[in-house]
Amino acid sequence: MELLTLQLAVALLSALGFSFVLKDYFANFIAGLILRRVKRIKRDVRIKILTNPAIKGDVVEIGWFRTTLREVGDGERLPSVPTGRILKIPNFFLFNNPVVVYKDHRRNRCLC
């Protein structure tokens, strides 16, 4: 009887640890499915994630676990100049924070 109890305890602790490790991956995967299904955030759309500091960029790819952005500046003098940085953002981060979706990002560019 003690061996069965020990095996059950080990199995439960293993399942608990396994679920604790994979919870972020599972949340990113579910958020990725929702982003693909809703299709408001899609490739070549400019978005701004309202965090502190704000993240603004053009969507390059929406993956199963993360979204890739090409960052653009969000300053007052040069509002939409590409910075050259590529950002990989977890899908749950997009799902959990307010996001502004710009329809046509070409109008928001600074022609210098």
DSSP file (Angstrom, degrees, kcal/mol; ACC not computed):
  #  RESIDUE AA STRUCTURE BP1 BP2  ACC     N-H-->O    O-->H-N    N-H-->O    O-->H-N    TCO  KAPPA ALPHA  PHI   PSI    X-CA   Y-CA   Z-CA
    1    1 A M     >        0   0    0      0, 0.0     4,-1.8     0, 0.0     5,-0.1   0.000 360.0 360.0 360.0 -37.5    0.0    0.0    0.0
    2    2 A E  H  >  +     0   0    0      1,-0.2     4,-2.3     2,-0.2     5,-0.2   0.859 360.0  54.2 -68.1 -34.4    2.9    2.4    0.8
    3    3 A L  H  > S+     0   0    0      2,-0.2     4,-2.4     1,-0.2    -1,-0.2   0.897 108.2  49.2 -65.5 -40.7    4.5    1.8   -2.6
    4    4 A L  H  > S+     0   0    0      2,-0.2     4,-2.1     1,-0.2    -1,-0.2   0.891 111.5  49.3 -65.2 -40.4    1.2    2.7   -4.4
    5    5 A T  H  X S+     0   0    0     -4,-1.8     4,-2.3     2,-0.2    -2,-0.2   0.901 111.5  49.4 -64.9 -42.4    0.9    5.9   -2.3
    6    6 A L  H  X S+     0   0    0     -4,-2.3     4,-2.4     2,-0.2    -2,-0.2   0.914 111.3  48.8 -63.6 -44.0    4.5    6.8   -3.1
    7    7 A Q  H  X S+     0   0    0     -4,-2.4     4,-2.3     1,-0.2    -2,-0.2   0.895 111.7  49.5 -63.5 -40.6    4.0    6.2   -6.8
    8    8 A L  H  X S+     0   0    0     -4,-2.1     4,-2.4     2,-0.2    -2,-0.2   0.902 111.0  49.4 -65.0 -41.9    0.8    8.3   -6.8
    9    9 A A  H  X S+     0   0    0     -4,-2.3     4,-2.5     2,-0.2    -2,-0.2   0.906 112.0  48.2 -64.3 -42.8    2.6   11.2   -5.0
   10   10 A V  H  X S+     0   0    0     -4,-2.4     4,-2.3     2,-0.2    -2,-0.2   0.903 112.2  49.5 -64.8 -41.0    5.5   11.1   -7.4
   11   11 A A  H  X S+     0   0    0     -4,-2.3     4,-2.3     2,-0.2    -2,-0.2   0.907 112.4  47.3 -64.5 -42.4    3.1   11.1  -10.4
   12   12 A L  H  X S+     0   0    0     -4,-2.4     4,-2.3     2,-0.2    -2,-0.2   0.908 113.0  48.0 -67.1 -41.9    1.1   14.0   -9.0
   13   13 A L  H  X S+     0   0    0     -4,-2.5     4,-2.4     2,-0.2    -2,-0.2   0.879 111.9  50.5 -66.2 -37.2    4.2   16.1   -8.3
   14   14 A S  H  X S+     0   0    0     -4,-2.3     4,-2.7     2,-0.2    -2,-0.2   0.917 111.2  48.0 -65.2 -43.5    5.6   15.3  -11.7
   15   15 A A  H  X S+     0   0    0     -4,-2.3     4,-2.4     2,-0.2    -2,-0.2   0.889 111.9  50.4 -64.5 -39.2    2.3   16.4  -13.4
   16   16 A L  H  X S+     0   0    0     -4,-2.3     4,-2.0     2,-0.2    -2,-0.2   0.931 113.3  44.7 -64.5 -45.9    2.3   19.6  -11.2
   17   17 A G  H  X S+     0   0    0     -4,-2.4     4,-2.1     2,-0.2    -2,-0.2   0.901 112.8  51.8 -64.4 -41.4    5.9   20.5  -12.2
   18   18 A F  H  X S+     0   0    0     -4,-2.7     4,-1.9     1,-0.2    -2,-0.2   0.911 111.7  46.0 -62.4 -43.6    5.2   19.7  -15.8
   19   19 A S  H  X S+     0   0    0     -4,-2.4     4,-0.7     1,-0.2    -1,-0.2   0.854 110.6  54.0 -69.7 -33.5    2.2   21.9  -16.0
   20   20 A F  H  < S+     0   0    0     -4,-2.0     3,-0.4    -5,-0.2     4,-0.3   0.890 111.1  45.8 -65.5 -39.0    4.0   24.7  -14.2
   21   21 A V  H  < S+     0   0    0     -4,-2.1     3,-0.4     1,-0.2     4,-0.3   0.881 118.0  41.6 -70.5 -38.9    6.8   24.6  -16.7
   22   22 A L  H  X S+     0   0    0     -4,-1.9     4,-2.4     1,-0.2    -1,-0.2   0.406  84.9  95.8 -93.6   2.7    4.5   24.5  -19.8
   23   23 A K  H  X S+     0   0    0     -4,-0.7     4,-2.3    -3,-0.4    -1,-0.2   0.887  86.6  47.5 -63.9 -38.7    1.9   27.0  -18.7
   24   24 A D  H  > S+     0   0    0     -3,-0.4     4,-2.5    -4,-0.3    -1,-0.2   0.903 112.6  48.9 -68.9 -40.2    3.5   29.9  -20.5
   25   25 A Y  H  > S+     0   0    0     -4,-0.3     4,-2.2     2,-0.2    -2,-0.2   0.901 112.2  49.1 -64.0 -40.1    3.9   27.9  -23.7
   26   26 A F  H  X S+     0   0    0     -4,-2.4     4,-2.4     2,-0.2    -2,-0.2   0.916 111.4  48.8 -65.4 -43.5    0.3   26.8  -23.5
   27   27 A A  H  X S+     0   0    0     -4,-2.3     4,-2.4     1,-0.2    -2,-0.2   0.905 112.5  48.5 -63.7 -41.7   -0.9   30.4  -23.0
   28   28 A N  H  X S+     0   0    0     -4,-2.5     4,-2.2     2,-0.2    -1,-0.2   0.885 111.5  50.5 -64.9 -38.3    1.2   31.6  -26.0
   29   29 A F  H  X S+     0   0    0     -4,-2.2     4,-2.1     2,-0.2    -2,-0.2   0.925 111.8  46.1 -66.2 -45.0   -0.2   28.8  -28.1
   30   30 A I  H  X S+     0   0    0     -4,-2.4     4,-2.2     2,-0.2    -2,-0.2   0.912 113.3  49.7 -64.9 -42.4   -3.8   29.6  -27.3
   31   31 A A  H  X S+     0   0    0     -4,-2.4     4,-2.7     1,-0.2    -1,-0.2   0.883 109.2  53.2 -63.6 -37.5   -3.3   33.3  -27.8
   32   32 A G  H  X S+     0   0    0     -4,-2.2     4,-2.2    32,-0.4    -2,-0.2   0.894 108.0  50.2 -63.2 -40.3   -1.6   32.5  -31.2
   33   33 A L  H  X S+     0   0    0     -4,-2.1     4,-2.0     2,-0.2    -2,-0.2   0.914 112.2  47.4 -62.7 -42.4   -4.7   30.5  -32.2
   34   34 A I  H  X S+     0   0    0     -4,-2.2     4,-2.8     2,-0.2     5,-0.3   0.916 111.2  50.8 -66.6 -42.6   -7.0   33.4  -31.2
   35   35 A L  H  X S+     0   0    0     -4,-2.7     4,-1.9     1,-0.2     6,-0.3   0.892 112.5  46.8 -62.2 -39.2   -4.8   35.9  -33.1
   36   36 A R  H  < S+     0   0    0     -4,-2.2    -1,-0.2    -5,-0.2    -2,-0.2   0.854 115.1  46.8 -69.7 -34.4   -4.9   33.8  -36.2
   37   37 A R  H  < S+     0   0    0     -4,-2.0    -2,-0.2    -5,-0.2    -1,-0.2   0.913 115.4  42.6 -74.9 -43.2   -8.6   33.2  -36.0
   38   38 A V  H  < S-     0   0    0     -4,-2.8    -2,-0.2    -5,-0.1    -3,-0.2   0.882  85.8-162.7 -73.0 -39.2   -9.6   36.9  -35.3
   39   39 A K     <  +     0   0    0     -4,-1.9     3,-0.1    -5,-0.3    -3,-0.1   0.741  50.4 121.0  63.2  29.4   -7.2   38.2  -38.0
   40   40 A R  S    S+     0   0    0     -5,-0.3     2,-0.7     1,-0.2    -1,-0.1   0.823  74.9  50.9 -83.8 -35.2   -7.2   41.8  -36.8
   41   41 A I  S    S+     0   0    0     -6,-0.3     2,-0.3    60,-0.0    -1,-0.2  -0.909  83.2 147.1-100.5 112.8   -3.5   41.7  -36.3
   42   42 A K    >   -     0   0    0     -2,-0.7     3,-1.2    -3,-0.1    17,-0.3  -0.800  51.4 -54.8-138.4 178.6   -2.0   40.3  -39.5
   43   43 A R  T 3  S+     0   0    0     -2,-0.3    17,-0.2     1,-0.2     3,-0.1  -0.251 117.7  14.7 -61.4 141.4    1.1   40.6  -41.6
   44   44 A D  T 3  S+     0   0    0     15,-2.9     2,-0.4     1,-0.2    61,-0.3   0.698  93.8 126.4  65.6  24.9    2.2   44.1  -42.8
   45   45 A V    <   -     0   0    0     -3,-1.2    14,-2.4    14,-0.2     2,-0.4  -0.918  59.0-128.7-108.6 138.1   -0.1   45.9  -40.3
   46   46 A R  E     +AB  58 102A   0     56,-0.6    56,-3.0    -2,-0.4     2,-0.3  -0.728  32.1 179.4 -87.7 131.8    1.3   48.5  -37.9
   47   47 A I  E     -AB  57 101A   0     10,-2.9    10,-2.5    -2,-0.4     2,-0.4  -0.900  20.1-153.7-128.5 158.7    0.5   48.0  -34.3
   48   48 A K  E     -AB  56 100A   0     52,-2.3    52,-3.1    -2,-0.3     2,-0.6  -0.982  10.5-150.7-133.2 121.3    1.3   49.8  -31.0
   49   49 A I  E     -AB  55  99A   0      6,-3.4     6,-2.0    -2,-0.4     2,-1.9  -0.829  17.5-135.7 -94.1 120.6    1.3   47.9  -27.8
   50   50 A L        +     0   0    0     48,-2.5     2,-0.2    -2,-0.6     4,-0.1  -0.531  57.7 122.3 -84.4  80.4    0.3   50.2  -24.9
   51   51 A T  S    S-     0   0    0     -2,-1.9    46,-0.0     2,-0.1    -2,-0.0  -0.588  74.1 -66.3-119.4-174.8    2.9   49.3  -22.3
   52   52 A N  S    S+     0   0    0      1,-0.3     2,-0.1    -2,-0.2    -2,-0.1  -0.911 133.4  21.7-118.6 104.9    5.5   51.5  -20.5
   53   53 A P  S    S-     0   0    0      0, 0.0    -1,-0.3     0, 0.0    -2,-0.1   0.573 108.9-121.8 -79.0 159.6    7.3   52.2  -22.8
   54   54 A A        -     0   0    0     -2,-0.1     2,-0.5    -4,-0.1    -4,-0.2  -0.348  17.2-142.5 -68.6 147.5    5.0   51.7  -25.8
   55   55 A I  E     +A   49   0A   0     -6,-2.0    -6,-3.4    -2,-0.0     2,-0.4  -0.963  21.7 179.7-113.9 124.7    6.1   49.3  -28.5
   56   56 A K  E     +A   48   0A   0     -2,-0.5    16,-2.4    16,-0.4     2,-0.3  -0.984  17.4 123.5-128.9 135.2    5.3   50.2  -32.1
   57   57 A G  E     -AC  47  71A   0    -10,-2.5   -10,-2.9    -2,-0.4     2,-0.4  -0.992  55.5 -87.5-174.4 172.5    6.1   48.2  -35.2
   58   58 A D  E     -AC  46  70A   0     12,-2.4    12,-2.7    -2,-0.3     2,-0.4  -0.818  46.4-115.9 -96.1 132.6    5.0   46.5  -38.4
   59   59 A V  E     + C   0  69A   0    -14,-2.4   -15,-2.9    -2,-0.4    10,-0.2  -0.538  35.4 173.1 -71.9 124.8    4.0   42.9  -38.1
   60   60 A V  E     -     0   0A   0      8,-3.2     2,-0.3     1,-0.4     9,-0.2   0.812  66.2  -5.7 -96.0 -43.2    6.4   40.6  -40.0
   61   61 A E  E     - C   0  68A   0      7,-1.4     7,-2.9   -19,-0.1     2,-0.6  -0.989  50.3-147.2-156.1 142.0    5.1   37.2  -38.9
   62   62 A I  E     - C   0  67A   0     -2,-0.3     5,-0.2     5,-0.2     2,-0.1  -0.944  30.9-176.6-111.2 109.3    2.6   35.7  -36.5
   63   63 A G        -     0   0    0      3,-2.3   -27,-0.1    -2,-0.6    -2,-0.0  -0.267  41.5 -97.3 -94.1-176.6    3.9   32.4  -35.3
   64   64 A W  S    S+     0   0    0      1,-0.1   -32,-0.4    -2,-0.1   -31,-0.2   0.828 120.2  16.9 -71.7 -31.6    2.3   29.8  -33.0
   65   65 A F  S    S+     0   0    0      1,-0.3    26,-1.8   -33,-0.1    27,-0.4   0.651 130.0  19.1-116.1 -22.8    4.1   31.1  -29.9
   66   66 A R  E     - D   0  90A   0     24,-0.3    -3,-2.3    25,-0.1     2,-0.4  -0.984  61.0-131.3-150.4 158.9    5.4   34.6  -30.8
   67   67 A T  E     -CD  62  89A   0     22,-3.3    22,-3.3    -2,-0.3     2,-0.5  -0.912  20.2-139.4-113.2 137.5    4.9   37.5  -33.2
   68   68 A T  E     -CD  61  88A   0     -7,-2.9    -8,-3.2    -2,-0.4    -7,-1.4  -0.850  21.1-172.9-101.4 129.2    7.7   39.2  -35.0
   69   69 A L  E     -CD  59  87A   0     18,-3.3    18,-2.9    -2,-0.5     2,-0.7  -0.912  25.4-140.4-119.1 146.8    7.7   43.0  -35.4
   70   70 A R  E     -CD  58  86A   0    -12,-2.7   -12,-2.4    -2,-0.3    16,-0.2  -0.937  40.0-129.7 -99.6 108.8    9.9   45.4  -37.3
   71   71 A E  E     -C   57   0A   0     14,-2.2    12,-1.8    -2,-0.7    13,-0.8  -0.271  25.8-171.0 -68.5 141.7   10.1   48.3  -34.8
   72   72 A V  E     - D   0  82A   0    -16,-2.4   -16,-0.4    10,-0.3     8,-0.1  -0.930  32.2 -95.5-124.9 154.8    9.4   51.9  -35.7
   73   73 A G        -     0   0    0      8,-2.6   -18,-0.0    -2,-0.3    -1,-0.0  -0.265  22.5-163.3 -68.5 154.9   10.0   55.0  -33.6
   74   74 A D        +     0   0    0      6,-0.1     6,-0.1   -20,-0.1    -1,-0.1  -0.063  46.5 123.8-127.8  30.9    7.2   56.5  -31.5
   75   75 A G        -     0   0    0      3,-0.7    -2,-0.0     4,-0.1     0, 0.0  -0.221  67.1-117.9 -86.2 179.6    8.7   59.9  -30.8
   76   76 A E  S    S+     0   0    0      2,-0.1    -1,-0.1     1,-0.1     0, 0.0   0.839 107.7  45.1 -87.7 -36.4    7.3   63.3  -31.6
   77   77 A R  S    S+     0   0    0      1,-0.3    -1,-0.1     2,-0.1     0, 0.0   0.933 131.6  17.8 -76.5 -46.4    9.9   64.6  -34.0
   78   78 A L  S >  S+     0   0    0      1,-0.1     3,-0.8     3,-0.1    -3,-0.7  -0.769  78.2 179.0-123.9  84.0   10.3   61.5  -36.1
   79   79 A P  T 3  S+     0   0    0      0, 0.0    -1,-0.1     0, 0.0    -4,-0.1   0.797  71.9  18.3 -66.2 -34.2    7.1   59.6  -35.4
   80   80 A S  T 3  S+     0   0    0     -6,-0.1    30,-0.2    -8,-0.1    -6,-0.1  -0.128  77.0 141.1-134.6  42.2    7.4   56.5  -37.6
   81   81 A V    <   -     0   0    0     -3,-0.8    -8,-2.6    28,-0.1    -3,-0.1  -0.722  57.4-111.9 -84.5 128.5   11.0   56.1  -38.7
   82   82 A P  E     -D   72   0A   0      0, 0.0   -10,-0.3     0, 0.0   -11,-0.1  -0.359  21.1-159.7 -60.8 135.5   12.2   52.4  -38.7
   83   83 A T  E     -     0   0A   0    -12,-1.8   -11,-0.1     2,-0.2     3,-0.1   0.651  33.4-122.8 -89.5 -17.4   14.7   51.7  -36.0
   84   84 A G  E     +     0   0A   0    -13,-0.8     2,-0.3     1,-0.3   -12,-0.1   0.401  69.1 128.3  89.9  -3.2   16.1   48.6  -37.7
   85   85 A R  E     -     0   0A   0    -14,-0.3   -14,-2.2     2,-0.0     2,-0.5  -0.663  50.0-146.5 -90.0 143.0   15.3   46.4  -34.7
   86   86 A I  E     -D   70   0A   0     -2,-0.3     2,-0.4   -16,-0.2   -16,-0.2  -0.936  15.8-160.7-106.0 125.9   13.4   43.1  -35.0
   87   87 A L  E     -D   69   0A   0    -18,-2.9   -18,-3.3    -2,-0.5     2,-0.6  -0.902   9.7-158.9-110.8 134.9   11.2   42.3  -31.9
   88   88 A K  E     -D   68   0A   0     -2,-0.4   -20,-0.2   -20,-0.2    -2,-0.0  -0.949  18.9-173.4-112.1 111.5    9.9   38.9  -31.1
   89   89 A I  E     -D   67   0A   0    -22,-3.3   -22,-3.3    -2,-0.6     5,-0.1  -0.887  27.2-114.3-111.8 131.1    6.9   39.3  -28.7
   90   90 A P  E >>  -D   66   0A   0      0, 0.0     4,-1.2     0, 0.0     3,-0.9  -0.357  24.4-127.4 -60.4 141.1    5.1   36.4  -27.0
   91   91 A N  H 3> S+     0   0    0    -26,-1.8     4,-2.0     1,-0.3     5,-0.2   0.833 108.8  59.1 -61.6 -33.2    1.5   36.1  -28.3
   92   92 A F  H 3> S+     0   0    0    -27,-0.4     4,-1.9     1,-0.2    -1,-0.3   0.827  99.2  58.8 -66.2 -29.4    0.1   36.2  -24.8
   93   93 A F  H <> S+     0   0    0     -3,-0.9     4,-1.0     2,-0.2    -1,-0.2   0.894 108.4  45.2 -63.7 -40.7    1.8   39.6  -24.3
   94   94 A L  H  < S+     0   0    0     -4,-1.2    -2,-0.2     1,-0.2    -1,-0.2   0.865 115.7  47.1 -68.1 -36.4   -0.3   40.9  -27.3
   95   95 A F  H  < S+     0   0    0     -4,-2.0    -2,-0.2     1,-0.2    -1,-0.2   0.770 114.1  46.7 -76.0 -26.7   -3.4   39.2  -26.0
   96   96 A N  H  < S+     0   0    0     -4,-1.9    -1,-0.2    -5,-0.2    -2,-0.2   0.588 107.9  57.6 -95.7 -13.4   -2.9   40.5  -22.4
   97   97 A N  S  < S-     0   0    0     -4,-1.0     2,-0.1    -3,-0.2   -46,-0.1  -0.836  93.9 -92.9-118.5 154.7   -2.1   44.2  -23.2
   98   98 A P        -     0   0    0      0, 0.0   -48,-2.5     0, 0.0     2,-0.4  -0.450  43.9-163.9 -65.1 136.8   -4.1   46.9  -25.0
   99   99 A V  E     -B   49   0A   0    -50,-0.2     2,-0.5    -2,-0.1   -50,-0.2  -0.989  13.2-150.6-128.3 130.8   -3.1   47.1  -28.7
  100  100 A V  E     -B   48   0A   0    -52,-3.1   -52,-2.3    -2,-0.4     2,-0.6  -0.889  14.3-157.2 -97.1 126.6   -3.7   49.9  -31.2
  101  101 A V  E     -B   47   0A   0     -2,-0.5     2,-0.4   -54,-0.2   -54,-0.2  -0.927   3.9-151.7-108.0 119.6   -4.0   48.6  -34.8
  102  102 A Y  E     -B   46   0A   0    -56,-3.0   -56,-0.6    -2,-0.6     3,-0.3  -0.747   4.1-150.0 -89.7 134.7   -3.3   51.1  -37.5
  103  103 A K  S    S+     0   0    0     -2,-0.4     2,-0.6     1,-0.3    -1,-0.2   0.980  85.6  19.6 -68.7 -56.0   -5.1   50.4  -40.8
  104  104 A D    >   -     0   0    0      1,-0.1     3,-0.9   -59,-0.1     4,-0.5  -0.913  62.2-174.3-121.2 105.1   -2.7   51.9  -43.3
  105  105 A H  T 3  S+     0   0    0     -2,-0.6     3,-0.3   -61,-0.3     4,-0.2   0.635  77.7  73.4 -75.9 -11.2    0.8   52.3  -41.9
  106  106 A R  T >  S+     0   0    0      1,-0.2     3,-0.9     2,-0.2    -1,-0.2   0.815  92.5  55.1 -71.1 -28.4    2.1   54.2  -45.0
  107  107 A R  T <  S+     0   0    0     -3,-0.9    -1,-0.2     1,-0.2    -2,-0.2   0.773 103.5  56.1 -72.1 -24.6    0.1   57.3  -44.0
  108  108 A N  T 3  S+     0   0    0     -4,-0.5    -1,-0.2    -3,-0.3     2,-0.2   0.415  85.4 108.4 -89.0   1.1    1.9   57.3  -40.6
  109  109 A R    <   -     0   0    0     -3,-0.9     2,-0.6    -4,-0.2   -28,-0.1  -0.516  68.7-127.6 -82.6 147.9    5.4   57.4  -42.1
  110  110 A C        -     0   0    0     -2,-0.2     2,-0.9   -30,-0.2    -2,-0.1  -0.843  16.5-152.0 -93.4 119.6    7.6   60.4  -42.0
  111  111 A L              0   0    0     -2,-0.6   -30,-0.0     1,-0.2    -2,-0.0  -0.826 360.0 360.0 -95.2 106.0    8.9   61.3  -45.4
  112  112 A C              0   0    0     -2,-0.9    -1,-0.2     0, 0.0    -2,-0.0   0.378 360.0 360.0-110.9 360.0   12.2   63.1  -44.8
